[in-house]
Amino acid sequence: MKKRIASYGSILLVAGSLLSACSGGGSAPATQPAPSTAEAPASEATKQGPQVMRLNMEEPATLDPIFAEDTVSGSVIRQIYDSLTRLDENGNPVNSLASDMKLSADKLTYTFTLRDALWSNGDPVTAHDFEYTWKSALDPKTGSPASYNYYSIKNGQAFTAGQAKIEDVGVKAMDDKTLQVTLENPTPFFPTLVSFLPAVNKKVAESNPKWANDPKTIVTNGPFKLEEWRHKNKIVLVKNETYWEADVVKLDKIEFSMISDANTELSMFDNDDLDWAGNPISGLPIDAIAPLMQDGKLQTKPKATSYYIRFNAERVPFTNVKVRKAFAYAINRKEIADNIGQAGQTPLMGITPITASLKPDGFFADNQPEEAKKLLEEGMRELGITKLPEITYLYNTSDRNKAIAETLQATWKNVLGVDVKLLNKETKVYLDDQEQGKFEITRSSWTADYNDPINFLQKFIGKYSSSNITRWHNPAYSELIQKSYVETDEEKRKQILLEAETLLMEEMPLTGIFSDVNAWVQSDKVKGVRIDPLSKIDLKWAYLE
């Protein structure tokens, strides 16, 4: 393999470093940073010819921000949409579509002033677009799987639950350029969260429900726009000349291939058919990780991501907590992290990743085969069964996911004597099956939208919410999460969340595998790519040397 990879070293993520509180009544500390010295030569690079960056990924599930929840969809959306804020290279929110952001003295009301910006069809971007989008995401009729991202907004959760009216939701366009957002409680990470909540063009969305499915009808407002979407083949983005800061965008085109095989992807990179291979939007072959690391070619960066599995608590035998614990305790997480992850992953005996963990050592011991056997026997007795029904493990296709699935299958067979059938599907179908409860066990992962335990724990408060596919529900757990929302004392809040995660692990509707890292290789001609501490990739400032 050609030695073309520049080694930047690991960049450590400090939990909480990206929480950016605003001073009462003043402007939030979110201003567009000056380009770094590493990015300055881009203007010279553009003189050398068209700037085309080539990457690989799976098929996105959607390009509509209201419905996007998976990493791949989010990665494309990040390039073709802009929001009120955007994250800098350190994960701190900076003003983007908002030219100004003020926070009231009680820290409950944000007032955003929008700059002059256009949609790709020439329409002006307005505060009404944001009000429409955010309320649509919360509307129970919409069925957004990411509605919980907006629950910090006053009456947001109540509206989704049918306990408030749409006009009660704390989002209001005061005029075309002014958006006022009232929160349920002071939320210091709100400016960070806002960076992941772009608007859609209200006029376009209301006139065509399928507007986001076709390059001819999709309308966006980001650094790039969609030129081509050949399903299961490739996506092509081109520079958006109407973007408000088009002068800093150096790439003319971004080409995303859709090759599902990691070995093929790495071969394409080695043959100079790709400029980037691996995370955060695809993966590297497992057997290539160690050699790439030894050769100094592998780039790694910790991220706020939990890799875990979920049990369907409405399907026998996982209706029984002891059976769920048996399957969880049988797993050897260190073995998986060391032999499959190989890039610095940390065994996870909880749900929050190491970057946001309230109990880094975990809530139970890893690799407990004898305890697992005992719990399975007791659980089956309680269920009144002597034989387990067919159990399937659902996962989306990737080299690493397959290796982990096969390891878990072997572990459950060797430790518990249980045959588990593996079922892999492409991401869109896999996500649909999860939401419909078509599984007994399923692979999951979650990357934080803001680095706080609540972003992981609040996903499991509603039995039939689209974010809680386990179908597990405990009123005491939901009450703890609600209590954390209103607790202003940070230490008391941490204790409430710790109590909540302890309860979650006692009932085990899910179990962690590892706290993840990004691992990738890139051509040494690629500069200016930003991968923030939350594992979001941003190509706005990228260029080729």
C-alpha positions in Angstrom: 0.0 0.0 0.0 1.4 3.4 -0.9 2.5 5.5 2.0 0.3 8.5 1.4 -1.3 9.0 4.8 -0.3 11.9 7.1 -0.4 11.0 10.7 -2.0 13.7 12.9 -2.2 11.6 16.1 -5.2 11.0 18.3 -7.1 14.0 19.5 -8.6 13.4 22.9 -12.2 14.3 23.6 -12.8 15.9 26.9 -16.3 15.2 28.2 -18.3 18.4 28.4 -15.8 20.5 26.5 -18.4 21.4 23.9 -21.0 22.7 26.2 -21.3 26.4 25.4 -23.4 28.4 27.8 -24.4 32.0 26.9 -24.3 35.0 29.2 -27.6 36.3 30.2 -29.0 39.0 28.0 -25.8 39.1 25.8 -24.7 37.6 22.6 -23.7 33.9 22.7 -20.0 33.2 22.1 -20.7 31.9 18.7 -18.9 33.7 15.9 -17.5 32.4 12.7 -13.8 31.6 13.4 -11.0 32.7 11.0 -9.6 29.9 8.8 -6.8 28.0 10.5 -3.3 28.4 9.0 -3.6 24.8 7.7 -6.6 25.8 5.6 -5.2 29.0 4.2 -3.4 27.4 1.2 -6.7 26.2 -0.2 -7.0 29.2 -2.5 -3.8 28.2 -4.2 -5.0 24.6 -4.4 -8.1 25.6 -6.4 -5.9 27.0 -9.2 -4.7 23.5 -10.0 -8.0 22.3 -11.4 -11.4 21.1 -10.3 -11.6 20.1 -6.6 -13.3 16.7 -6.5 -13.2 14.7 -3.2 -14.1 11.0 -3.4 -15.5 9.0 -0.4 -17.6 5.9 0.2 -20.7 5.3 2.3 -23.8 3.2 2.6 -27.1 4.4 1.0 -28.6 7.2 3.2 -32.0 6.4 4.7 -33.2 9.9 4.0 -32.0 13.4 3.2 -34.9 15.1 5.0 -33.6 16.5 8.3 -36.9 15.9 10.0 -36.6 12.1 9.6 -32.9 11.6 9.7 -31.4 9.7 12.6 -28.7 7.5 11.2 -25.0 8.5 10.9 -24.9 8.2 7.1 -27.9 10.3 6.4 -26.7 12.9 8.9 -23.3 13.0 7.2 -24.8 14.0 3.9 -27.3 16.4 5.5 -24.4 18.1 7.2 -22.9 19.0 3.7 -26.1 20.1 2.0 -27.8 22.0 4.9 -26.8 24.7 7.2 -28.3 25.6 10.6 -28.3 28.5 13.0 -25.0 27.3 14.3 -22.2 25.1 13.1 -19.5 23.3 15.1 -15.9 24.4 14.8 -12.9 22.0 14.8 -13.0 21.8 18.6 -16.7 21.0 18.7 -17.8 24.5 19.8 -20.9 26.1 18.3 -20.3 29.1 16.1 -22.8 31.4 14.4 -23.7 30.2 10.9 -27.2 31.0 9.5 -27.6 33.1 12.7 -25.7 36.3 12.6 -26.5 36.9 16.2 -27.7 34.8 19.2 -28.9 36.3 22.5 -29.9 34.5 25.7 -32.3 36.0 28.2 -31.2 36.6 31.8 -33.2 33.6 33.1 -31.4 31.5 30.4 -34.7 30.3 29.0 -35.2 32.3 25.8 -32.9 32.4 22.8 -33.3 35.0 20.2 -31.6 34.2 16.9 -31.1 36.9 14.2 -30.8 35.3 10.7 -28.3 36.6 8.2 -29.2 37.1 4.5 -29.1 33.6 3.1 -30.8 31.7 0.2 -32.2 28.3 -0.5 -30.8 26.5 -3.5 -33.9 27.5 -5.5 -33.4 31.2 -4.7 -35.9 31.6 -1.9 -34.7 33.5 1.2 -34.1 31.4 4.3 -36.4 32.7 7.0 -37.2 32.2 10.6 -40.6 30.8 9.5 -38.7 27.9 7.9 -37.2 27.0 11.3 -40.5 27.3 13.1 -42.2 25.1 10.6 -39.4 22.4 10.6 -39.0 22.2 14.4 -42.7 22.0 15.0 -43.2 19.4 12.2 -40.5 17.3 13.8 -42.4 17.4 17.1 -45.8 16.8 15.6 -47.0 13.3 16.5 -48.7 13.1 13.0 -45.2 13.4 11.4 -43.7 10.4 13.3 -40.2 11.8 13.3 -37.7 9.2 14.9 -35.7 12.2 16.1 -38.4 14.2 17.8 -36.7 13.8 21.2 -33.9 16.2 19.9 -36.4 19.0 20.3 -37.7 18.1 23.8 -35.7 20.9 25.5 -38.1 23.3 23.7 -41.0 24.4 25.9 -43.9 22.1 25.5 -42.0 20.1 22.8 -42.4 16.8 24.5 -45.9 17.6 25.6 -46.9 18.3 22.0 -45.5 15.1 20.8 -47.4 13.2 23.5 -50.6 14.9 22.5 -50.8 16.9 25.7 -50.2 20.4 24.2 -51.2 22.3 21.1 -48.8 23.3 18.3 -49.2 26.9 19.2 -47.9 26.1 22.7 -44.5 25.0 21.4 -41.8 27.5 22.3 -40.7 28.3 18.8 -41.9 31.4 17.1 -40.8 33.4 14.0 -41.2 37.0 15.2 -40.5 38.1 11.6 -38.6 36.8 8.6 -35.2 37.4 10.3 -36.0 36.8 14.0 -36.5 33.4 15.6 -37.4 33.2 19.3 -37.0 29.9 21.1 -38.2 29.3 24.7 -36.9 26.3 26.6 -38.4 24.2 29.3 -35.4 24.6 31.5 -31.9 26.2 31.1 -30.1 24.1 28.6 -26.4 25.0 28.3 -25.8 22.7 25.3 -28.6 24.1 23.3 -26.3 26.1 20.9 -24.5 22.8 20.1 -27.8 20.9 19.7 -29.0 23.6 17.3 -26.2 22.9 14.9 -27.9 19.5 14.2 -31.4 20.9 13.7 -31.4 22.6 10.2 -34.6 23.9 8.7 -36.3 22.8 5.5 -37.9 25.1 3.0 -41.4 25.5 4.3 -43.0 26.4 1.0 -41.4 23.4 -0.8 -42.2 20.9 1.9 -45.8 21.9 2.1 -46.3 21.7 -1.7 -44.5 18.3 -2.2 -44.3 15.7 0.6 -41.7 13.8 -1.4 -39.5 16.8 -2.1 -36.4 15.3 -0.4 -36.4 12.1 -2.5 -35.3 13.5 -5.9 -32.3 15.7 -6.9 -34.7 17.6 -9.1 -37.0 18.7 -6.2 -34.7 18.7 -3.2 -34.0 22.2 -2.0 -31.2 22.9 0.5 -29.2 25.7 1.9 -25.7 24.3 2.8 -22.2 24.6 1.3 -23.1 21.9 -1.2 -26.3 20.8 -3.1 -27.4 17.4 -4.4 -26.7 16.9 -8.1 -27.1 13.2 -8.5 -28.5 10.3 -6.4 -28.3 6.9 -8.1 -29.6 4.6 -5.4 -27.2 1.9 -4.2 -24.6 3.4 -6.6 -23.5 6.9 -5.8 -24.4 10.4 -4.6 -22.8 13.5 -6.1 -22.8 16.9 -4.4 -21.6 20.1 -6.0 -20.7 23.5 -4.6 -23.8 25.6 -3.8 -23.0 29.0 -5.4 -26.0 30.5 -3.5 -24.6 29.5 -0.1 -24.1 32.6 2.2 -20.4 31.8 2.7 -19.6 30.2 -0.7 -16.3 32.0 -0.8 -14.8 29.7 1.8 -16.0 26.5 0.1 -13.1 25.2 -2.0 -14.4 21.8 -3.2 -16.3 21.9 -6.5 -17.7 18.4 -6.1 -18.0 15.5 -3.6 -18.6 12.0 -4.9 -19.9 9.4 -2.5 -19.6 5.8 -3.8 -21.8 3.1 -2.2 -19.6 0.1 -1.9 -20.7 -2.2 1.0 -17.5 -4.3 1.1 -14.8 -2.7 3.3 -12.0 -4.6 1.5 -13.1 -3.2 -1.8 -13.3 0.3 -0.3 -9.7 0.1 1.0 -8.5 -1.3 -2.4 -10.1 1.7 -4.1 -8.3 4.0 -1.7 -5.0 2.2 -2.3 -5.6 2.5 -6.1 -6.2 6.2 -5.7 -9.9 5.8 -6.6 -10.9 7.2 -3.2 -9.4 10.0 -1.2 -10.8 8.7 2.1 -11.7 5.3 3.5 -13.3 4.4 6.9 -15.0 6.4 9.6 -17.1 8.2 10.3 -19.3 7.3 7.3 -18.0 3.8 6.5 -15.6 1.3 7.9 -12.2 -0.4 7.3 -11.6 -4.2 7.1 -11.0 -5.6 10.5 -7.8 -7.4 9.4 -6.4 -4.1 8.0 -6.7 -2.1 11.3 -3.5 -3.4 13.0 -1.3 -3.2 9.9 -2.4 0.3 9.1 -1.8 1.3 12.7 1.7 -0.3 12.7 2.6 1.5 9.5 1.5 4.8 10.9 -1.3 5.3 8.3 -4.3 4.9 10.6 -6.0 8.0 11.8 -7.9 7.6 15.1 -10.0 9.9 17.2 -12.3 9.1 20.2 -15.9 9.9 19.7 -19.0 10.1 21.8 -20.5 6.9 20.4 -21.9 3.8 22.1 -22.0 0.5 20.2 -24.6 -1.6 21.9 -27.3 -4.2 21.4 -31.0 -4.0 22.1 -33.5 -6.7 23.2 -37.1 -6.7 22.2 -38.8 -6.7 25.6 -42.1 -7.7 24.0 -40.8 -10.9 22.5 -40.3 -14.1 24.5 -37.8 -14.9 25.9 -36.7 -11.3 26.3 -39.8 -10.4 28.2 -37.9 -11.7 31.1 -35.2 -9.6 32.7 -33.0 -12.6 33.8 -32.9 -13.8 30.2 -31.9 -10.4 29.0 -29.1 -10.3 31.6 -28.0 -13.8 30.7 -27.4 -12.7 27.1 -25.6 -9.5 28.3 -23.4 -11.1 30.9 -22.3 -13.9 28.6 -20.5 -11.3 26.3 -16.8 -10.8 26.5 -16.6 -7.1 25.5 -12.8 -6.8 26.0 -12.3 -9.5 23.5 -14.5 -7.8 20.9 -12.9 -4.4 21.5 -9.3 -5.8 21.3 -9.8 -8.3 18.4 -12.4 -6.6 16.3 -12.3 -2.9 17.2 -8.5 -2.9 17.4 -8.3 0.9 17.4 -8.7 1.8 21.0 -12.4 1.0 21.7 -13.3 0.6 25.4 -15.5 -2.2 26.8 -18.9 -0.6 27.7 -20.9 -2.0 30.6 -23.6 0.7 30.4 -25.1 2.9 27.7 -23.3 6.2 27.9 -19.8 6.2 26.1 -16.6 6.9 28.0 -16.7 10.5 26.9 -19.9 11.2 28.8 -20.0 8.4 31.3 -21.1 8.9 34.9 -19.6 5.5 35.9 -16.6 4.7 33.6 -16.0 1.3 35.2 -19.5 0.2 34.3 -22.6 -1.1 36.1 -21.7 -4.8 36.0 -18.6 -7.0 35.4 -17.7 -8.0 31.9 -17.6 -11.6 30.7 -19.6 -13.5 33.4 -20.3 -16.9 31.8 -21.3 -18.8 34.9 -23.6 -16.1 36.1 -25.1 -15.9 32.6 -25.9 -19.7 32.6 -27.6 -19.4 36.0 -29.7 -16.5 35.0 -30.8 -18.2 31.8 -32.0 -21.2 33.7 -33.9 -19.1 36.2 -35.4 -16.9 33.5 -36.6 -19.9 31.5 -38.2 -21.4 34.7 -40.0 -18.1 35.4 -41.3 -18.1 31.8 -42.4 -21.7 32.1 -40.4 -22.9 29.1 -37.9 -25.6 28.6 -36.9 -24.6 25.1 -36.2 -21.2 23.7 -38.0 -20.0 20.6 -36.1 -19.0 17.5 -33.9 -16.0 18.2 -32.6 -13.7 15.5 -29.9 -11.1 15.7 -30.6 -8.2 13.2 -27.7 -6.0 12.0 -26.9 -3.7 9.1 -24.3 -4.8 6.7 -20.7 -3.9 7.3 -17.4 -5.8 7.8 -17.2 -4.9 11.5 -20.9 -5.5 12.2 -20.7 -8.9 10.7 -17.6 -9.9 12.7 -19.3 -8.7 15.9 -22.5 -10.6 15.1 -20.6 -13.8 14.4 -18.6 -13.4 17.7 -21.8 -12.9 19.7 -23.5 -15.8 17.9 -20.5 -18.1 18.9 -20.4 -16.7 22.5 -24.1 -17.4 23.1 -23.8 -20.9 21.6 -20.7 -21.7 23.7 -21.8 -20.1 27.0 -25.5 -20.5 26.9 -26.0 -23.3 24.4 -28.3 -21.1 22.4 -28.5 -21.0 18.6 -29.0 -17.5 17.3 -29.8 -16.8 13.7 -28.0 -13.9 12.1 -29.9 -11.6 9.8 -28.2 -8.7 8.0 -30.0 -6.1 5.9 -29.1 -2.8 4.3 -29.4 0.2 6.6 -32.8 1.5 5.5 -34.5 -1.8 5.7 -32.7 -2.6 9.0 -34.0 0.7 10.5 -37.5 0.0 9.3 -37.4 -3.5 10.9 -36.2 -2.1 14.2 -38.9 0.5 14.3 -41.5 -2.1 13.6 -40.1 -4.4 16.3 -39.2 -7.2 13.8 -36.3 -8.6 15.8 -35.4 -10.4 19.0 -31.9 -8.8 19.4 -30.5 -6.0 17.2 -27.3 -4.1 16.8 -27.4 -0.4 17.6 -25.1 2.5 18.0 -25.6 6.1 19.0 -23.4 9.1 18.5 -24.2 12.1 20.7 -25.8 15.2 19.3 -24.3 16.9 22.4 -21.9 15.4 24.9 -24.2 14.8 27.8 -25.5 11.5 29.3 -29.1 12.7 28.8 -28.7 12.5 25.0 -28.3 8.7 25.5 -30.6 8.1 28.4 -33.7 10.0 27.2 -34.1 7.7 24.2 -35.7 5.0 26.4 -38.5 6.9 28.2 -41.4 6.0 26.0 -42.5 2.5 25.4 -43.6 3.0 21.8 -41.5 6.0 20.9 -39.6 5.7 17.7 -36.3 6.1 19.6 -37.1 3.3 22.1 -37.4 0.2 19.9 -36.9 -2.1 22.9 -40.5 -1.7 23.8 -39.3 -1.6 27.4 -40.9 1.0 29.8 -40.5 1.8 33.4 -42.4 4.7 34.9 -39.7 5.2 37.6 -37.1 5.6 34.9 -39.2 8.1 32.9 -39.7 10.0 36.1 -36.0 10.2 36.8 -35.3 11.5 33.3 -38.1 14.2 33.6 -36.6 15.1 37.0 -33.2 15.6 35.5 -34.6 18.1 33.0 -35.6 20.5 35.7 -32.7 20.1 38.1 -30.4 23.1 37.9 -27.8 21.9 40.4 -25.3 20.0 38.2 -24.1 17.6 40.9 -27.7 16.7 41.8 -28.5 16.3 38.1 -25.6 13.9 37.7 -26.8 11.8 40.6 -30.3 11.6 39.1 -28.9 10.5 35.7 -26.7 8.0 37.4 -29.7 6.6 39.2 -31.5 6.4 35.9 -28.7 4.5 34.1 -28.4 2.2 37.1 -32.1 1.3 36.8 -31.7 0.8 33.0 -28.8 -1.6 33.6 -30.8 -3.5 36.3 -33.6 -4.2 33.8 -31.2 -4.6 30.8 -33.4 -3.8 27.8 -30.1 -3.2 26.1 -26.4 -3.8 26.8 -23.3 -1.9 25.7 -20.5 -3.5 23.7 -17.9 -0.8 23.5 -17.3 3.0 23.6 -16.2 3.6 20.0 -13.5 5.6 18.1 -13.2 6.9 14.6 -10.6 5.1 12.5 -9.8 6.0 8.9 -7.1 6.6 6.3 -6.9 9.7 4.1 -4.8 10.8 1.1 -2.2 13.3 2.1 -3.6 15.7 -0.4 -6.8 16.0 1.6 -6.8 19.1 3.9 -9.3 21.0 6.0 -11.8 18.1 6.8 -13.3 18.6 10.2 -14.3 15.7 12.4 -15.7 17.2 15.6 -15.6 15.4 19.0 -19.1 14.2 18.3 -17.9 12.3 15.2 -19.7 14.6 12.7 -17.7 15.1 9.5 -17.9 18.5 7.8 -16.4 19.1 4.4 -17.3 22.8 4.2 -13.6 23.8 4.7 -12.1 20.8 2.9 -9.8 21.0 -0.1 -7.3 19.0 -2.1 -3.7 20.1 -2.3 
